[in-house]
Amino acid sequence: QVQLVESGGGLVQSGDPLRLSCTSSRALSTFRLMAWYRQAPGKQRELVAVSRNAGTTDYAESTLGRFRMYRDDGERTWYLQMVRLMPEDTAVYYCHAQDYATQAYWGQGTLVRVGS
């Protein structure tokens, strides 16, 4: 069973940066894609960023230029670097992965709260 463990959430002020981490119990090369989702209070879960092993990374329009997803294969970890955070970025952030057998895995979620 693959485990994804997130860390890095917290309370920050508008304009601050924050970095989230997602560490996998399995090598990142076994995943077809890795992603970050978020769910704000009263809203549906939405895709924030997705990175495919083919080499492409896509971002939600609302995060373009502010969020960057990258990986460290040696640490079996991928990251979401966020800058210029805004109150509307407040949400529980989840990491997600799919392997080549199309099995899907989720982290436990980490809360990011941005004060105005």
C-alpha positions in Angstrom: 0.0 0.0 0.0 1.4 3.3 -1.0 1.4 6.1 1.6 1.6 9.8 0.8 2.5 12.0 3.8 2.1 15.7 3.5 3.6 18.5 5.5 4.1 22.3 5.4 0.6 23.7 5.9 -0.1 26.5 8.4 -1.3 30.0 9.0 0.4 32.8 6.9 -0.4 36.3 6.0 -1.5 37.6 2.6 1.6 37.9 0.4 3.7 35.4 2.3 5.2 32.3 0.7 4.7 28.7 1.9 6.0 25.3 0.7 4.1 22.1 0.9 5.7 18.6 0.7 4.4 15.2 -0.2 6.6 12.2 0.6 5.8 8.9 -1.0 6.6 5.4 0.4 7.3 4.4 -3.2 9.7 5.7 -5.8 8.3 8.6 -7.8 9.2 6.9 -11.1 6.4 4.4 -10.5 3.8 7.1 -10.8 2.3 8.2 -14.1 1.4 11.5 -12.6 1.6 13.5 -9.4 -0.6 16.4 -8.4 -1.8 18.8 -5.8 -5.5 19.5 -5.2 -7.2 21.8 -2.8 -10.6 22.1 -1.2 -11.8 25.3 0.3 -14.7 25.4 2.8 -18.0 24.8 1.1 -16.4 24.2 -2.3 -15.5 21.2 -4.4 -12.0 19.8 -4.5 -10.1 21.4 -7.4 -6.9 20.7 -9.2 -4.0 23.0 -8.4 -1.1 21.5 -10.3 -0.3 18.3 -12.1 3.0 16.9 -13.2 3.3 13.9 -15.6 6.3 11.7 -15.9 6.2 12.6 -19.6 7.6 15.9 -18.4 4.7 18.3 -18.5 3.3 20.3 -15.6 0.0 22.2 -15.7 -1.4 24.7 -13.3 -4.8 26.1 -12.4 -5.3 29.5 -13.9 -5.7 31.1 -10.5 -2.2 29.9 -9.5 -0.2 30.6 -12.6 2.9 32.6 -11.8 2.5 32.1 -8.1 2.7 28.3 -7.5 5.4 26.0 -8.7 5.4 22.2 -8.5 8.7 20.3 -8.5 10.1 17.0 -7.3 13.1 15.4 -5.6 13.3 11.7 -6.7 16.0 11.0 -4.2 13.8 12.1 -1.4 10.7 10.5 -3.0 9.1 13.9 -2.4 7.3 16.5 -4.5 6.6 20.0 -3.5 4.3 22.9 -4.1 6.1 26.2 -3.7 3.5 29.0 -3.2 4.3 32.7 -3.2 2.1 35.8 -3.0 -0.5 33.8 -1.2 -4.0 35.3 -1.0 -6.9 34.7 1.3 -8.7 32.9 -1.5 -5.9 30.3 -1.4 -7.2 29.1 2.0 -8.0 25.4 1.7 -7.0 21.9 2.7 -4.3 20.9 0.2 -4.0 17.3 -0.9 -1.3 15.5 -2.8 -2.4 12.9 -5.3 -0.6 10.3 -7.4 -1.6 7.7 -10.0 0.5 4.8 -11.0 0.7 3.0 -14.3 -2.0 0.5 -13.2 -4.2 3.6 -12.7 -4.3 3.1 -9.0 -4.9 6.4 -7.3 -3.4 7.6 -4.0 -4.1 10.6 -1.7 -2.4 12.3 1.1 -4.2 13.1 4.3 -4.5 16.8 3.6 -2.8 19.8 5.1 -4.5 23.1 6.0 -3.3 26.3 4.5 -4.9 29.4 6.0 -4.1 32.8 4.6 -5.0 35.8 6.7 -5.8 39.2 5.1 
